[in-house]
Amino acid sequence: MRLADFNAAPVTDAAEVLRLCLDIPRWIDEIVVARPFKSISALTSFAAAAAPDFSDDELDAALAHHPRIGEPPAGSSAEAGLSRQEQSGLGGSGDTAGRIAAGNREYEEKFGRVFLIRAAGRSPEHILVALQERLGHTPQEERPVVAGQLREIALFRLDGVVTP
């Protein structure tokens, strides 16, 4: 969707575009209300700062839409399609893929939620290193990292769904 169309879209249509990027209603609402944006950079800057502190419930709800890293997303929704594109470069060696899968299970046991990282532009080896590092975090240390990764994914997606 072009920026001019996003700015002029009915609230529900603009919200649907943003929901593809990050399904946190408070974040979506802040951005929709702030329209119109003069540029893509103004939109992404605002989106980066919107809803600065996600609650645990918001994080859990948003993470429910994300597949495990290294596993293909289920379904044919637009969001699943975006996840498939973002993870398309994660073939990796069998050893790396197996270690990521084991790390995913360990992460979920420790933190009670799926391991999330912006996969686009990262190699399987980089993701494995980040996963192993984050397994050393306490829940209090990990929470802002998860929120930051959600924002990175949202901004990456926003840059693709709203164009100049």
Secondary structure, 3 states (H helix, E strand, C coil): CEHHHHHHCCHHHHHHHHHHHCCCHHHHHHHHHHCCCCCHHHHHHHHHHCCCCCCHHHHHHHHCCCCCCCCCCCCCCHHHHHHHHHCCCCCCCHHHHHHHHHHHHHHHHHHCCCCCCCCCCCCHHHHHHHHHHHCCCCHHHHHHHHHHHHHHHHHHHHHHHCEC
